[in-house]
Amino acid sequence: MSERVRVKAMMPPGHVRTPAYLRGKEGVIERALGHFRNPEQLAYGLPAEEKPLYRVRFTMAEVWGEQAECPTDTLDAEIYAHWLERL
Amino acid sequence: MTEETGKRWHDMGGTPAGPICQDDHDFALWEKRVDALMVLCGGKGLFTVDGLRRALEDMGEEAFESMSYYERWIAAINQNLLESGTYTIEELGARMDEITRRGPTYGEAQDV
């Protein structure tokens, strides 16, 4: 039973580590990758707590909608927990 | 930053790529040194590759079009080293003057 998640649709300025084309899209957690220091803090030379990082799998149909050439193909992206909402 | 979406210029996923230059090229000595400098800065804990990326993104699309890859890297490294207090603007300026006075060629500029 894969856990479904949605990428947060927020659009803050600054150094963010979640590509815009995945914001608001739904996928499944493919695996947990462990905890890593938050790059969005490290980018500014600030203390950075360790955050869980997940590999999330999306279908091309979900990411590109009608434009998807191969709708059932999948795309994996590594996204931090603080960018994900559990569904 | 595009007005309607908030997406920043470097976040290119999903936009048409246009033609991709496949030319192979060698790297100049100074470019190899910039790459090595980044590795050293990370190893010494002065700043991380995340800081490099942040500075590159903040340089904007114009820099992306007008500067070469390692020109952008050295500018971003310098930005991070100034922010981390590794050296001051004054020290950087004095050092640049000193090297400029040695001569215009890469060889003349080297420490003896």
N, CA and C atoms of all chains as a GROMACS GRO file, in nm:
protein
  597
    1MET      N    1   0.086  -0.120   0.000
    1MET     CA    2   0.000   0.000   0.000
    1MET      C    3   0.089   0.124   0.000
    2SER      N    4   0.100   0.187  -0.115
    2SER     CA    5   0.184   0.307  -0.124
    2SER      C    6   0.111   0.427  -0.067
    3GLU      N    7   0.185   0.511   0.002
    3GLU     CA    8   0.125   0.629   0.063
    3GLU      C    9   0.116   0.742  -0.040
    4ARG      N   10  -0.004   0.795  -0.057
    4ARG     CA   11  -0.024   0.903  -0.154
    4ARG      C   12   0.005   1.038  -0.089
    5VAL      N   13   0.069   1.124  -0.165
    5VAL     CA   14   0.104   1.256  -0.115
    5VAL      C   15   0.075   1.360  -0.223
    6ARG      N   16   0.060   1.484  -0.180
    6ARG     CA   17   0.049   1.595  -0.273
    6ARG      C   18   0.162   1.693  -0.242
    7VAL      N   19   0.229   1.740  -0.347
    7VAL     CA   20   0.332   1.841  -0.330
    7VAL      C   21   0.265   1.974  -0.301
    8LYS      N   22   0.313   2.043  -0.200
    8LYS     CA   23   0.254   2.173  -0.166
    8LYS      C   24   0.264   2.268  -0.286
    9ALA      N   25   0.159   2.347  -0.305
    9ALA     CA   26   0.152   2.436  -0.421
    9ALA      C   27   0.209   2.574  -0.391
   10MET      N   28   0.266   2.591  -0.273
   10MET     CA   29   0.318   2.724  -0.237
   10MET      C   30   0.433   2.765  -0.329
   11MET      N   31   0.450   2.894  -0.348
   11MET     CA   32   0.550   2.947  -0.441
   11MET      C   33   0.636   3.054  -0.373
   12PRO      N   34   0.706   3.019  -0.267
   12PRO     CA   35   0.788   3.121  -0.202
   12PRO      C   36   0.909   3.157  -0.288
   13PRO      N   37   0.954   3.282  -0.282
   13PRO     CA   38   1.080   3.316  -0.347
   13PRO      C   39   1.196   3.255  -0.266
   14GLY      N   40   1.316   3.265  -0.319
   14GLY     CA   41   1.431   3.211  -0.247
   14GLY      C   42   1.476   3.077  -0.304
   15HIS      N   43   1.568   3.013  -0.231
   15HIS     CA   44   1.624   2.886  -0.278
   15HIS      C   45   1.534   2.771  -0.234
   16VAL      N   46   1.455   2.720  -0.325
   16VAL     CA   47   1.364   2.609  -0.295
   16VAL      C   48   1.411   2.483  -0.368
   17ARG      N   49   1.382   2.367  -0.307
   17ARG     CA   50   1.433   2.242  -0.363
   17ARG      C   51   1.322   2.152  -0.414
   18THR      N   52   1.217   2.213  -0.466
   18THR     CA   53   1.108   2.137  -0.524
   18THR      C   54   1.072   2.204  -0.656
   19PRO      N   55   1.088   2.133  -0.769
   19PRO     CA   56   1.064   2.200  -0.898
   19PRO      C   57   0.920   2.246  -0.912
   20ALA      N   58   0.904   2.360  -0.976
   20ALA     CA   59   0.772   2.423  -0.989
   20ALA      C   60   0.674   2.332  -1.063
   21TYR      N   61   0.723   2.253  -1.158
   21TYR     CA   62   0.630   2.172  -1.237
   21TYR      C   63   0.565   2.060  -1.156
   22LEU      N   64   0.615   2.036  -1.035
   22LEU     CA   65   0.554   1.933  -0.949
   22LEU      C   66   0.465   1.992  -0.840
   23ARG      N   67   0.462   2.125  -0.827
   23ARG     CA   68   0.382   2.184  -0.719
   23ARG      C   69   0.234   2.155  -0.742
   24GLY      N   70   0.170   2.108  -0.635
   24GLY     CA   71   0.028   2.077  -0.643
   24GLY      C   72  -0.003   1.940  -0.703
   25LYS      N   73   0.100   1.867  -0.749
   25LYS     CA   74   0.077   1.737  -0.812
   25LYS      C   75   0.075   1.626  -0.707
   26GLU      N   76   0.001   1.518  -0.739
   26GLU     CA   77  -0.011   1.405  -0.648
   26GLU      C   78   0.073   1.288  -0.696
   27GLY      N   79   0.137   1.220  -0.601
   27GLY     CA   80   0.217   1.103  -0.632
   27GLY      C   81   0.215   1.006  -0.516
   28VAL      N   82   0.298   0.901  -0.528
   28VAL     CA   83   0.309   0.804  -0.420
   28VAL      C   84   0.454   0.801  -0.372
   29ILE      N   85   0.470   0.776  -0.242
   29ILE     CA   86   0.605   0.764  -0.188
   29ILE      C   87   0.664   0.631  -0.235
   30GLU      N   88   0.773   0.638  -0.309
   30GLU     CA   89   0.839   0.519  -0.362
   30GLU      C   90   0.932   0.460  -0.257
   31ARG      N   91   1.001   0.547  -0.183
   31ARG     CA   92   1.085   0.503  -0.071
   31ARG      C   93   1.125   0.623   0.015
   32ALA      N   94   1.158   0.595   0.138
   32ALA     CA   95   1.216   0.697   0.226
   32ALA      C   96   1.367   0.691   0.210
   33LEU      N   97   1.430   0.804   0.198
   33LEU     CA   98   1.574   0.808   0.168
   33LEU      C   99   1.659   0.841   0.291
   34GLY      N  100   1.593   0.871   0.403
   34GLY     CA  101   1.668   0.908   0.524
   34GLY      C  102   1.652   1.056   0.554
   35HIS      N  103   1.731   1.103   0.649
   35HIS     CA  104   1.723   1.243   0.691
   35HIS      C  105   1.848   1.319   0.646
   36PHE      N  106   1.829   1.438   0.595
   36PHE     CA  107   1.940   1.520   0.547
   36PHE      C  108   1.918   1.664   0.591
   37ARG      N  109   2.028   1.735   0.613
   37ARG     CA  110   2.019   1.875   0.655
   37ARG      C  111   1.945   1.955   0.548
   38ASN      N  112   1.854   2.038   0.595
   38ASN     CA  113   1.765   2.112   0.505
   38ASN      C  114   1.844   2.207   0.414
   39PRO      N  115   1.850   2.176   0.282
   39PRO     CA  116   1.930   2.259   0.191
   39PRO      C  117   1.876   2.400   0.177
   40GLU      N  118   1.747   2.419   0.208
   40GLU     CA  119   1.688   2.552   0.195
   40GLU      C  120   1.739   2.645   0.305
   41GLN      N  121   1.792   2.589   0.413
   41GLN     CA  122   1.859   2.666   0.518
   41GLN      C  123   2.010   2.674   0.488
   42LEU      N  124   2.069   2.561   0.452
   42LEU     CA  125   2.213   2.557   0.421
   42LEU      C  126   2.250   2.659   0.314
   43ALA      N  127   2.157   2.681   0.221
   43ALA     CA  128   2.182   2.772   0.108
   43ALA      C  129   2.215   2.913   0.154
   44TYR      N  130   2.170   2.948   0.276
   44TYR     CA  131   2.194   3.082   0.329
   44TYR      C  132   2.297   3.081   0.441
   45GLY      N  133   2.368   2.968   0.454
   45GLY     CA  134   2.471   2.959   0.557
   45GLY      C  135   2.413   2.951   0.697
   46LEU      N  136   2.289   2.904   0.708
   46LEU     CA  137   2.221   2.899   0.837
   46LEU      C  138   2.225   2.758   0.896
   47PRO      N  139   2.207   2.747   1.028
   47PRO     CA  140   2.194   2.613   1.087
   47PRO      C  141   2.076   2.541   1.022
   48ALA      N  142   2.092   2.413   0.995
   48ALA     CA  143   1.989   2.340   0.921
   48ALA      C  144   1.958   2.209   0.991
   49GLU      N  145   1.831   2.193   1.031
   49GLU     CA  146   1.794   2.067   1.095
   49GLU      C  147   1.779   1.958   0.990
   50GLU      N  148   1.793   1.834   1.033
   50GLU     CA  149   1.778   1.721   0.942
   50GLU      C  150   1.630   1.700   0.912
   51LYS      N  151   1.600   1.686   0.785
   51LYS     CA  152   1.462   1.668   0.742
   51LYS      C  153   1.451   1.537   0.665
   52PRO      N  154   1.335   1.468   0.676
   52PRO     CA  155   1.318   1.345   0.598
   52PRO      C  156   1.306   1.376   0.449
   53LEU      N  157   1.372   1.294   0.369
   53LEU     CA  158   1.368   1.310   0.223
   53LEU      C  159   1.303   1.184   0.165
   54TYR      N  160   1.212   1.203   0.070
   54TYR     CA  161   1.142   1.091   0.008
   54TYR      C  162   1.160   1.092  -0.143
   55ARG      N  163   1.162   0.971  -0.199
   55ARG     CA  164   1.152   0.962  -0.344
   55ARG      C  165   1.003   0.945  -0.376
   56VAL      N  166   0.950   1.036  -0.453
   56VAL     CA  167   0.806   1.037  -0.484
   56VAL      C  168   0.788   1.006  -0.632
   57ARG      N  169   0.694   0.916  -0.661
   57ARG     CA  170   0.669   0.875  -0.800
   57ARG      C  171   0.540   0.936  -0.852
   58PHE      N  172   0.549   1.000  -0.967
   58PHE     CA  173   0.435   1.065  -1.031
   58PHE      C  174   0.411   1.000  -1.167
   59THR      N  175   0.286   0.996  -1.212
   59THR     CA  176   0.262   0.954  -1.350
   59THR      C  177   0.276   1.078  -1.440
   60MET      N  178   0.316   1.054  -1.565
   60MET     CA  179   0.328   1.164  -1.660
   60MET      C  180   0.192   1.231  -1.682
   61ALA      N  181   0.085   1.153  -1.675
   61ALA     CA  182  -0.049   1.210  -1.690
   61ALA      C  183  -0.076   1.311  -1.579
   62GLU      N  184  -0.032   1.280  -1.456
   62GLU     CA  185  -0.052   1.372  -1.344
   62GLU      C  186   0.031   1.499  -1.362
   63VAL      N  187   0.157   1.481  -1.409
   63VAL     CA  188   0.248   1.596  -1.419
   63VAL      C  189   0.213   1.687  -1.536
   64TRP      N  190   0.186   1.626  -1.653
   64TRP     CA  191   0.171   1.707  -1.776
   64TRP      C  192   0.028   1.713  -1.829
   65GLY      N  193  -0.062   1.637  -1.767
   65GLY     CA  194  -0.201   1.640  -1.811
   65GLY      C  195  -0.216   1.589  -1.954
   66GLU      N  196  -0.298   1.658  -2.031
   66GLU     CA  197  -0.329   1.618  -2.168
   66GLU      C  198  -0.205   1.615  -2.258
   67GLN      N  199  -0.102   1.691  -2.220
   67GLN     CA  200   0.017   1.701  -2.305
   67GLN      C  201   0.109   1.579  -2.293
   68ALA      N  202   0.084   1.492  -2.196
   68ALA     CA  203   0.174   1.379  -2.172
   68ALA      C  204   0.178   1.287  -2.293
   69GLU      N  205   0.300   1.261  -2.345
   69GLU     CA  206   0.313   1.172  -2.460
   69GLU      C  207   0.289   1.027  -2.418
   70CYS      N  208   0.338   0.992  -2.299
   70CYS     CA  209   0.324   0.855  -2.248
   70CYS      C  210   0.263   0.864  -2.108
   71PRO      N  211   0.130   0.876  -2.102
   71PRO     CA  212   0.063   0.909  -1.975
   71PRO      C  213   0.092   0.813  -1.860
   72THR      N  214   0.120   0.686  -1.893
   72THR     CA  215   0.140   0.587  -1.785
   72THR      C  216   0.286   0.576  -1.742
   73ASP      N  217   0.377   0.640  -1.817
   73ASP     CA  218   0.517   0.644  -1.771
   73ASP      C  219   0.523   0.718  -1.638
   74THR      N  220   0.630   0.693  -1.562
   74THR     CA  221   0.641   0.758  -1.432
   74THR      C  222   0.769   0.842  -1.424
   75LEU      N  223   0.767   0.936  -1.332
   75LEU     CA  224   0.879   1.025  -1.306
   75LEU      C  225   0.901   1.026  -1.155
   76ASP      N  226   1.026   1.006  -1.112
   76ASP     CA  227   1.057   1.009  -0.969
   76ASP      C  228   1.130   1.139  -0.936
   77ALA      N  229   1.096   1.197  -0.824
   77ALA     CA  230   1.165   1.317  -0.776
   77ALA      C  231   1.188   1.302  -0.626
   78GLU      N  232   1.302   1.354  -0.582
   78GLU     CA  233   1.336   1.347  -0.439
   78GLU      C  234   1.294   1.478  -0.373
   79ILE      N  235   1.200   1.467  -0.281
   79ILE     CA  236   1.134   1.585  -0.223
   79ILE      C  237   1.134   1.573  -0.071
   80TYR      N  238   1.163   1.683  -0.005
   80TYR     CA  239   1.164   1.685   0.141
   80TYR      C  240   1.023   1.683   0.197
   81ALA      N  241   1.012   1.624   0.318
   81ALA     CA  242   0.882   1.607   0.384
   81ALA      C  243   0.808   1.740   0.399
   82HIS      N  244   0.881   1.847   0.423
   82HIS     CA  245   0.811   1.974   0.447
   82HIS      C  246   0.747   2.032   0.321
   83TRP      N  247   0.772   1.967   0.206
   83TRP     CA  248   0.705   2.006   0.082
   83TRP      C  249   0.588   1.913   0.048
   84LEU      N  250   0.560   1.815   0.133
   84LEU     CA  251   0.458   1.715   0.102
   84LEU      C  252   0.342   1.720   0.200
   85GLU      N  253   0.221   1.693   0.146
   85GLU     CA  254   0.102   1.675   0.230
   85GLU      C  255   0.053   1.532   0.210
   86ARG      N  256   0.024   1.464   0.320
   86ARG     CA  257  -0.029   1.327   0.308
   86ARG      C  258  -0.175   1.333   0.268
   87LEU      N  259  -0.217   1.244   0.179
   87LEU     CA  260  -0.357   1.243   0.133
   87LEU      C  261  -0.435   1.133   0.206
   88MET      N  262   1.166   3.587  -1.180
   88MET     CA  263   1.033   3.563  -1.121
   88MET      C  264   0.927   3.605  -1.221
   89THR      N  265   0.846   3.510  -1.266
   89THR     CA  266   0.736   3.546  -1.354
   89THR      C  267   0.619   3.594  -1.270
   90GLU      N  268   0.557   3.699  -1.316
   90GLU     CA  269   0.453   3.766  -1.237
   90GLU      C  270   0.337   3.672  -1.202
   91GLU      N  271   0.295   3.591  -1.302
   91GLU     CA  272   0.170   3.519  -1.283
   91GLU      C  273   0.186   3.391  -1.200
   92THR      N  274   0.304   3.328  -1.203
   92THR     CA  275   0.317   3.199  -1.134
   92THR      C  276   0.408   3.202  -1.012
   93GLY      N  277   0.498   3.299  -1.004
   93GLY     CA  278   0.595   3.298  -0.896
   93GLY      C  279   0.712   3.204  -0.923
   94LYS      N  280   0.711   3.136  -1.039
   94LYS     CA  281   0.820   3.047  -1.076
   94LYS      C  282   0.943   3.129  -1.110
   95ARG      N  283   1.058   3.089  -1.057
   95ARG     CA  284   1.180   3.166  -1.084
   95ARG      C  285   1.248   3.120  -1.213
   96TRP      N  286   1.334   3.205  -1.267
   96TRP     CA  287   1.390   3.185  -1.401
   96TRP      C  288   1.464   3.053  -1.417
   97HIS      N  289   1.532   3.009  -1.310
   97HIS     CA  290   1.616   2.889  -1.322
   97HIS      C  291   1.535   2.760  -1.314
   98ASP      N  292   1.410   2.770  -1.274
   98ASP     CA  293   1.327   2.652  -1.251
   98ASP      C  294   1.259   2.615  -1.382
   99MET      N  295   1.334   2.549  -1.472
   99MET     CA  296   1.295   2.541  -1.613
   99MET      C  297   1.214   2.418  -1.651
  100GLY      N  298   1.194   2.327  -1.556
  100GLY     CA  299   1.123   2.203  -1.589
  100GLY      C  300   0.988   2.229  -1.654
  101GLY      N  301   0.964   2.167  -1.769
  101GLY     CA  302   0.834   2.182  -1.835
  101GLY      C  303   0.829   2.292  -1.938
  102THR      N  304   0.936   2.371  -1.950
  102THR     CA  305   0.939   2.474  -2.055
  102THR      C  306   1.015   2.418  -2.176
  103PRO      N  307   0.978   2.461  -2.298
  103PRO     CA  308   1.047   2.409  -2.417
  103PRO      C  309   1.198   2.437  -2.410
  104ALA      N  310   1.279   2.336  -2.441
  104ALA     CA  311   1.424   2.349  -2.425
  104ALA      C  312   1.490   2.425  -2.538
  105GLY      N  313   1.434   2.416  -2.660
  105GLY     CA  314   1.504   2.471  -2.775
  105GLY      C  315   1.623   2.383  -2.809
  106PRO      N  316   1.707   2.429  -2.902
  106PRO     CA  317   1.822   2.347  -2.941
  106PRO      C  318   1.923   2.334  -2.827
  107ILE      N  319   1.981   2.216  -2.814
  107ILE     CA  320   2.080   2.190  -2.710
  107ILE      C  321   2.217   2.176  -2.774
  108CYS      N  322   2.313   2.259  -2.728
  108CYS     CA  323   2.449   2.255  -2.782
  108CYS      C  324   2.520   2.130  -2.730
  109GLN      N  325   2.565   2.046  -2.823
  109GLN     CA  326   2.629   1.919  -2.784
  109GLN      C  327   2.782   1.927  -2.798
  110ASP      N  328   2.834   2.049  -2.823
  110ASP     CA  329   2.978   2.064  -2.842
  110ASP      C  330   3.053   2.017  -2.718
  111ASP      N  331   3.163   1.944  -2.745
  111ASP     CA  332   3.251   1.904  -2.637
  111ASP      C  333   3.360   2.010  -2.626
  112HIS      N  334   3.409   2.035  -2.507
  112HIS     CA  335   3.515   2.134  -2.495
  112HIS      C  336   3.603   2.098  -2.377
  113ASP      N  337   3.729   2.142  -2.386
  113ASP     CA  338   3.822   2.120  -2.276
  113ASP      C  339   3.805   2.236  -2.177
  114PHE      N  340   3.856   2.218  -2.058
  114PHE     CA  341   3.848   2.323  -1.958
  114PHE      C  342   3.982   2.392  -1.942
  115ALA      N  343   3.978   2.524  -1.927
  115ALA     CA  344   4.100   2.601  -1.902
  115ALA      C  345   4.148   2.573  -1.760
  116LEU      N  346   4.277   2.600  -1.735
  116LEU     CA  347   4.334   2.576  -1.602
  116LEU      C  348   4.256   2.652  -1.495
  117TRP      N  349   4.222   2.779  -1.524
  117TRP     CA  350   4.151   2.858  -1.422
  117TRP      C  351   4.015   2.797  -1.389
  118GLU      N  352   3.952   2.735  -1.490
  118GLU     CA  353   3.822   2.673  -1.466
  118GLU      C  354   3.835   2.551  -1.376
  119LYS      N  355   3.941   2.474  -1.399
  119LYS     CA  356   3.968   2.357  -1.313
  119LYS      C  357   3.996   2.403  -1.170
  120ARG      N  358   4.062   2.517  -1.158
  120ARG     CA  359   4.093   2.571  -1.024
  120ARG      C  360   3.966   2.618  -0.953
  121VAL      N  361   3.874   2.677  -1.028
  121VAL     CA  362   3.748   2.720  -0.967
  121VAL      C  363   3.673   2.598  -0.914
  122ASP      N  364   3.673   2.491  -0.994
  122ASP     CA  365   3.606   2.368  -0.952
  122ASP      C  366   3.670   2.313  -0.825
  123ALA      N  367   3.805   2.313  -0.824
  123ALA     CA  368   3.878   2.263  -0.707
  123ALA      C  369   3.852   2.352  -0.585
  124LEU      N  370   3.842   2.483  -0.608
  124LEU     CA  371   3.817   2.577  -0.499
  124LEU      C  372   3.683   2.546  -0.432
  125MET      N  373   3.582   2.512  -0.513
  125MET     CA  374   3.451   2.478  -0.458
  125MET      C  375   3.461   2.355  -0.369
  126VAL      N  376   3.535   2.254  -0.414
  126VAL     CA  377   3.554   2.132  -0.334
  126VAL      C  378   3.623   2.166  -0.202
  127LEU      N  379   3.726   2.251  -0.208
  127LEU     CA  380   3.799   2.290  -0.087
  127LEU      C  381   3.709   2.367   0.010
  128CYS      N  382   3.630   2.458  -0.043
  128CYS     CA  383   3.541   2.538   0.043
  128CYS      C  384   3.440   2.449   0.115
  129GLY      N  385   3.388   2.349   0.045
  129GLY     CA  386   3.296   2.254   0.106
  129GLY      C  387   3.367   2.173   0.213
  130GLY      N  388   3.485   2.125   0.180
  130GLY     CA  389   3.563   2.043   0.273
  130GLY      C  390   3.601   2.118   0.399
  131LYS      N  391   3.625   2.246   0.386
  131LYS     CA  392   3.662   2.328   0.503
  131LYS      C  393   3.540   2.377   0.580
  132GLY      N  394   3.422   2.349   0.530
  132GLY     CA  395   3.299   2.388   0.598
  132GLY      C  396   3.268   2.537   0.587
  133LEU      N  397   3.324   2.603   0.485
  133LEU     CA  398   3.299   2.747   0.469
  133LEU      C  399   3.157   2.774   0.418
  134PHE      N  400   3.114   2.693   0.323
  134PHE     CA  401   2.975   2.697   0.275
  134PHE      C  402   2.949   2.569   0.197
  135THR      N  403   2.823   2.547   0.162
  135THR     CA  404   2.788   2.422   0.094
  135THR      C  405   2.749   2.449  -0.052
  136VAL      N  406   2.733   2.340  -0.126
  136VAL     CA  407   2.691   2.350  -0.266
  136VAL      C  408   2.552   2.414  -0.275
  137ASP      N  409   2.475   2.404  -0.168
  137ASP     CA  410   2.344   2.469  -0.166
  137ASP      C  411   2.359   2.621  -0.172
  138GLY      N  412   2.460   2.673  -0.102
  138GLY     CA  413   2.489   2.816  -0.107
  138GLY      C  414   2.536   2.859  -0.245
  139LEU      N  415   2.616   2.773  -0.308
  139LEU     CA  416   2.660   2.801  -0.445
  139LEU      C  417   2.538   2.815  -0.536
  140ARG      N  418   2.448   2.718  -0.528
  140ARG     CA  419   2.329   2.720  -0.612
  140ARG      C  420   2.244   2.843  -0.585
  141ARG      N  421   2.226   2.875  -0.458
  141ARG     CA  422   2.144   2.991  -0.420
  141ARG      C  423   2.201   3.118  -0.482
  142ALA      N  424   2.334   3.136  -0.473
  142ALA     CA  425   2.396   3.256  -0.530
  142ALA      C  426   2.383   3.257  -0.682
  143LEU      N  427   2.399   3.141  -0.746
  143LEU     CA  428   2.384   3.133  -0.892
  143LEU      C  429   2.242   3.172  -0.935
  144GLU      N  430   2.144   3.121  -0.862
  144GLU     CA  431   2.004   3.153  -0.894
  144GLU      C  432   1.977   3.302  -0.878
  145ASP      N  433   2.034   3.360  -0.772
  145ASP     CA  434   2.009   3.502  -0.742
  145ASP      C  435   2.079   3.595  -0.841
  146MET      N  436   2.180   3.543  -0.914
  146MET     CA  437   2.248   3.626  -1.016
  146MET      C  438   2.155   3.657  -1.132
  147GLY      N  439   2.054   3.575  -1.152
  147GLY     CA  440   1.952   3.606  -1.250
  147GLY      C  441   1.982   3.556  -1.390
  148GLU      N  442   1.882   3.563  -1.472
  148GLU     CA  443   1.888   3.508  -1.607
  148GLU      C  444   1.989   3.580  -1.695
  149GLU      N  445   2.008   3.708  -1.670
  149GLU     CA  446   2.103   3.786  -1.751
  149GLU      C  447   2.244   3.730  -1.737
  150ALA      N  448   2.282   3.697  -1.614
  150ALA     CA  449   2.414   3.639  -1.589
  150ALA      C  450   2.426   3.503  -1.657
  151PHE      N  451   2.318   3.429  -1.656
  151PHE     CA  452   2.315   3.298  -1.720
  151PHE      C  453   2.343   3.309  -1.869
  152GLU      N  454   2.295   3.419  -1.930
  152GLU     CA  455   2.314   3.439  -2.074
  152GLU      C  456   2.450   3.501  -2.107
  153SER      N  457   2.504   3.584  -2.016
  153SER     CA  458   2.621   3.666  -2.052
  153SER      C  459   2.753   3.613  -1.995
  154MET      N  460   2.749   3.526  -1.896
  154MET     CA  461   2.872   3.476  -1.833
  154MET      C  462   2.887   3.327  -1.860
  155SER      N  463   3.013   3.282  -1.864
  155SER     CA  464   3.036   3.139  -1.884
  155SER      C  465   3.009   3.066  -1.752
  156TYR      N  466   3.002   2.935  -1.762
  156TYR     CA  467   2.970   2.850  -1.646
  156TYR      C  468   3.059   2.880  -1.526
  157TYR      N  469   3.191   2.876  -1.547
  157TYR     CA  470   3.281   2.895  -1.434
  157TYR      C  471   3.298   3.042  -1.396
  158GLU      N  472   3.267   3.133  -1.485
  158GLU     CA  473   3.259   3.274  -1.443
  158GLU      C  474   3.146   3.292  -1.342
  159ARG      N  475   3.034   3.225  -1.367
  159ARG     CA  476   2.923   3.231  -1.273
  159ARG      C  477   2.958   3.160  -1.142
  160TRP      N  478   3.031   3.050  -1.153
  160TRP     CA  479   3.072   2.977  -1.032
  160TRP      C  480   3.161   3.063  -0.943
  161ILE      N  481   3.262   3.129  -1.001
  161ILE     CA  482   3.356   3.204  -0.917
  161ILE      C  483   3.286   3.325  -0.854
  162ALA      N  484   3.191   3.384  -0.926
  162ALA     CA  485   3.114   3.493  -0.867
  162ALA      C  486   3.030   3.443  -0.750
  163ALA      N  487   2.972   3.324  -0.764
  163ALA     CA  488   2.888   3.267  -0.658
  163ALA      C  489   2.973   3.222  -0.539
  164ILE      N  490   3.092   3.167  -0.567
  164ILE     CA  491   3.184   3.129  -0.460
  164ILE      C  492   3.225   3.253  -0.381
  165ASN      N  493   3.263   3.359  -0.454
  165ASN     CA  494   3.302   3.484  -0.388
  165ASN      C  495   3.189   3.539  -0.300
  166GLN      N  496   3.067   3.537  -0.352
  166GLN     CA  497   2.951   3.583  -0.275
  166GLN      C  498   2.941   3.508  -0.141
  167ASN      N  499   2.956   3.376  -0.148
  167ASN     CA  500   2.946   3.294  -0.026
  167ASN      C  501   3.063   3.317   0.069
  168LEU      N  502   3.183   3.337   0.015
  168LEU     CA  503   3.300   3.358   0.101
  168LEU      C  504   3.293   3.494   0.171
  169LEU      N  505   3.239   3.594   0.102
  169LEU     CA  506   3.217   3.724   0.166
  169LEU      C  507   3.112   3.711   0.277
  170GLU      N  508   3.004   3.641   0.248
  170GLU     CA  509   2.896   3.624   0.346
  170GLU      C  510   2.942   3.547   0.469
  171SER      N  511   3.033   3.451   0.447
  171SER     CA  512   3.079   3.368   0.559
  171SER      C  513   3.192   3.435   0.637
  172GLY      N  514   3.236   3.552   0.590
  172GLY     CA  515   3.340   3.625   0.661
  172GLY      C  516   3.479   3.566   0.643
  173THR      N  517   3.496   3.486   0.537
  173THR     CA  518   3.627   3.425   0.512
  173THR      C  519   3.731   3.532   0.480
  174TYR      N  520   3.691   3.635   0.409
  174TYR     CA  521   3.774   3.753   0.388
  174TYR      C  522   3.682   3.874   0.374
  175THR      N  523   3.742   3.992   0.382
  175THR     CA  524   3.662   4.114   0.372
  175THR      C  525   3.671   4.171   0.231
  176ILE      N  526   3.582   4.260   0.198
  176ILE     CA  527   3.585   4.332   0.070
  176ILE      C  528   3.723   4.400   0.055
  177GLU      N  529   3.769   4.461   0.164
  177GLU     CA  530   3.897   4.532   0.161
  177GLU      C  531   4.011   4.436   0.124
  178GLU      N  532   4.015   4.321   0.188
  178GLU     CA  533   4.119   4.222   0.159
  178GLU      C  534   4.109   4.172   0.015
  179LEU      N  535   3.988   4.149  -0.031
  179LEU     CA  536   3.967   4.102  -0.168
  179LEU      C  537   4.016   4.207  -0.268
  180GLY      N  538   3.981   4.333  -0.246
  180GLY     CA  539   4.022   4.440  -0.336
  180GLY      C  540   4.173   4.455  -0.342
  181ALA      N  541   4.238   4.449  -0.225
  181ALA     CA  542   4.384   4.463  -0.218
  181ALA      C  543   4.451   4.348  -0.291
  182ARG      N  544   4.400   4.228  -0.273
  182ARG     CA  545   4.457   4.110  -0.337
  182ARG      C  546   4.441   4.117  -0.489
  183MET      N  547   4.325   4.160  -0.534
  183MET     CA  548   4.300   4.173  -0.678
  183MET      C  549   4.394   4.277  -0.740
  184ASP      N  550   4.417   4.388  -0.669
  184ASP     CA  551   4.511   4.491  -0.716
  184ASP      C  552   4.651   4.434  -0.727
  185GLU      N  553   4.692   4.362  -0.625
  185GLU     CA  554   4.827   4.303  -0.622
  185GLU      C  555   4.848   4.212  -0.742
  186ILE      N  556   4.751   4.128  -0.771
  186ILE     CA  557   4.764   4.033  -0.881
  186ILE      C  558   4.760   4.104  -1.015
  187THR      N  559   4.676   4.207  -1.026
  187THR     CA  560   4.667   4.284  -1.150
  187THR      C  561   4.802   4.348  -1.183
  188ARG      N  562   4.872   4.394  -1.078
  188ARG     CA  563   5.000   4.462  -1.100
  188ARG      C  564   5.110   4.368  -1.149
  189ARG      N  565   5.094   4.239  -1.126
  189ARG     CA  566   5.198   4.145  -1.168
  189ARG      C  567   5.209   4.135  -1.320
  190GLY      N  568   5.100   4.155  -1.389
  190GLY     CA  569   5.103   4.148  -1.534
  190GLY      C  570   4.974   4.090  -1.588
  191PRO      N  571   4.952   4.109  -1.718
  191PRO     CA  572   4.823   4.074  -1.777
  191PRO      C  573   4.805   3.925  -1.809
  192THR      N  574   4.914   3.846  -1.806
  192THR     CA  575   4.897   3.706  -1.846
  192THR      C  576   4.874   3.617  -1.724
  193TYR      N  577   4.818   3.502  -1.750
  193TYR     CA  578   4.788   3.405  -1.644
  193TYR      C  579   4.917   3.361  -1.575
  194GLY      N  580   5.022   3.342  -1.655
  194GLY     CA  581   5.151   3.300  -1.602
  194GLY      C  582   5.211   3.405  -1.509
  195GLU      N  583   5.208   3.532  -1.550
  195GLU     CA  584   5.264   3.640  -1.469
  195GLU      C  585   5.190   3.656  -1.338
  196ALA      N  586   5.061   3.624  -1.340
  196ALA     CA  587   4.978   3.646  -1.221
  196ALA      C  588   5.004   3.545  -1.110
  197GLN      N  589   5.074   3.435  -1.144
  197GLN     CA  590   5.095   3.328  -1.045
  197GLN      C  591   5.181   3.376  -0.929
  198ASP      N  592   5.157   3.318  -0.810
  198ASP     CA  593   5.247   3.338  -0.697
  198ASP      C  594   5.381   3.277  -0.733
  199VAL      N  595   5.489   3.350  -0.702
  199VAL     CA  596   5.623   3.299  -0.732
  199VAL      C  597   5.669   3.210  -0.616
   0.00000   0.00000   0.00000
